[in-house]
Amino acid sequence: MLHYHNVAGTIKCRLFPTNLRKDAIEWYKSLAPGSITCLRNLKNQFISSSTASRRHPNIETALEAIVQRHDETLREFIDRFNREAIQVPCTDHMKRYLLEKGLFSGTKFRKAVGIEPPRTFDALLEKARAYMDYEEREATNIARDPRNRGSTSHP
């Protein structure tokens, strides 16, 4: 067994890549020849590189911060929530709770969920689909209705 504390810095530099895997070895291969002058320099560059590229783990509080904006449709909100939710390791029960919590207050969907809470995250999404389809049909009907064009007052 090799004891690194007894090895000279130049040898440690040469042994360094033998301990690397995947992305780290690719980083090492991308170094310009002669760019490493000492072990300290190699360590600093490696730490700087790995810290900058590391993905920080998503946690439940990231989902809790996602709330439906006033001008956001239910579909836009749920799409935005789901893009984050797939990256967060938490239970479906917690995802359901956090999605419900993030709904804009006073909407028909939030009221429906409050009256008859879905038991699962999938059931909540299924219920949301019906409301999203309704929202989109209503928006289309309003856009097509000639009474809604060019006039804000009623006869």
C-alpha positions in Angstrom: 0.0 0.0 0.0 1.3 3.4 -1.0 1.4 6.1 1.7 0.9 9.4 0.1 2.4 11.5 2.9 5.8 10.0 2.1 5.7 10.8 -1.6 7.1 14.0 -3.2 4.7 16.6 -4.7 5.7 15.9 -8.3 4.9 12.2 -7.9 1.6 13.1 -6.3 0.8 15.2 -9.3 1.4 12.2 -11.6 -0.6 9.8 -9.3 -3.5 12.3 -9.0 -5.4 11.2 -12.2 -5.4 7.6 -11.1 -8.0 8.5 -8.5 -10.4 10.3 -10.8 -13.6 9.1 -12.4 -15.9 10.2 -15.2 -16.3 14.0 -15.4 -13.2 14.6 -13.2 -11.0 12.6 -15.6 -12.4 14.6 -18.5 -11.6 17.8 -16.7 -8.0 16.5 -16.1 -7.6 15.6 -19.8 -8.7 19.1 -20.8 -5.9 20.8 -18.9 -3.3 22.4 -21.1 0.1 20.6 -21.1 2.4 22.4 -18.7 -0.4 24.3 -17.0 0.2 22.6 -13.6 3.3 23.8 -11.9 2.9 22.2 -8.5 0.6 20.1 -6.4 -1.0 23.1 -4.7 -1.8 24.5 -8.1 -3.4 21.2 -9.2 -5.4 21.0 -6.0 -6.7 24.6 -6.3 -7.7 24.1 -9.9 -9.5 20.8 -9.2 -11.4 22.2 -6.2 -12.4 25.3 -8.2 -13.6 23.2 -11.1 -15.5 20.7 -9.1 -17.2 23.3 -6.9 -18.4 25.4 -9.8 -19.8 22.4 -11.7 -21.4 20.6 -8.8 -25.2 20.5 -8.9 -26.6 21.4 -5.6 -29.2 18.9 -4.4 -32.8 20.0 -4.7 -34.8 19.8 -1.5 -38.5 20.1 -0.6 -38.1 23.8 0.3 -37.4 24.4 -3.4 -40.8 23.0 -4.2 -42.4 25.0 -1.3 -41.1 28.2 -2.9 -43.0 27.5 -6.1 -46.3 29.3 -5.9 -48.9 30.1 -8.6 -48.5 33.7 -9.8 -51.6 35.9 -10.3 -51.2 36.0 -14.1 -50.3 32.3 -14.4 -52.7 29.7 -15.7 -53.1 26.4 -13.8 -51.3 24.5 -16.6 -48.3 26.9 -16.5 -48.1 26.6 -12.7 -48.3 22.8 -12.7 -45.8 22.5 -15.6 -43.4 24.7 -13.7 -44.0 22.8 -10.4 -43.5 19.4 -12.1 -40.2 20.5 -13.8 -38.8 21.0 -10.3 -40.7 18.1 -8.6 -39.0 15.4 -10.8 -35.6 16.6 -9.4 -36.6 16.5 -5.7 -36.6 13.3 -3.8 -39.7 13.4 -1.7 -42.9 11.4 -1.3 -45.9 11.9 -3.6 -47.9 12.9 -0.5 -45.4 15.7 0.1 -45.6 16.8 -3.5 -49.4 16.8 -3.4 -49.3 18.9 -0.2 -46.8 21.4 -1.6 -48.7 21.7 -5.0 -51.9 22.4 -3.1 -50.2 24.9 -0.9 -48.8 26.7 -3.9 -52.1 27.2 -5.6 -53.3 30.8 -6.1 -55.9 31.7 -3.4 -59.5 32.0 -4.6 -59.4 29.9 -7.7 -62.1 27.4 -8.5 -59.5 24.6 -8.6 -58.2 25.5 -5.2 -61.7 25.5 -3.8 -62.5 22.1 -5.4 -59.3 20.6 -4.0 -60.2 22.1 -0.6 -63.7 20.6 -0.7 -62.7 17.2 -2.0 -59.0 16.7 -1.4 -57.4 14.1 -3.8 -55.8 11.2 -2.0 -52.7 11.0 -4.2 -50.5 13.3 -6.2 -51.7 11.5 -9.4 -55.3 12.1 -8.5 -54.5 15.7 -7.9 -52.9 16.0 -11.4 -55.9 14.2 -12.9 -58.3 16.6 -11.3 -56.1 19.5 -12.4 -56.2 18.3 -16.0 -60.0 18.6 -16.1 -59.7 22.2 -14.8 -56.9 23.0 -17.2 -59.0 21.8 -20.1 -61.9 23.9 -18.8 -59.7 27.0 -18.5 -58.5 26.6 -22.1 -62.0 26.0 -23.5 -63.2 29.1 -21.7 -60.3 31.2 -23.0 -61.0 30.0 -26.6 -64.8 30.7 -26.2 -64.1 34.2 -24.9 -61.7 34.9 -27.8 -64.2 33.7 -30.4 -67.2 35.5 -29.0 -67.8 38.6 -31.1 -69.3 40.4 -28.1 -65.8 40.5 -26.6 -64.2 42.4 -29.5 -63.6 46.1 -29.4 -66.2 47.0 -26.9 -65.9 47.1 -23.1 -69.4 48.5 -22.5 -72.7 46.6 -22.8 -75.8 48.0 -24.5 
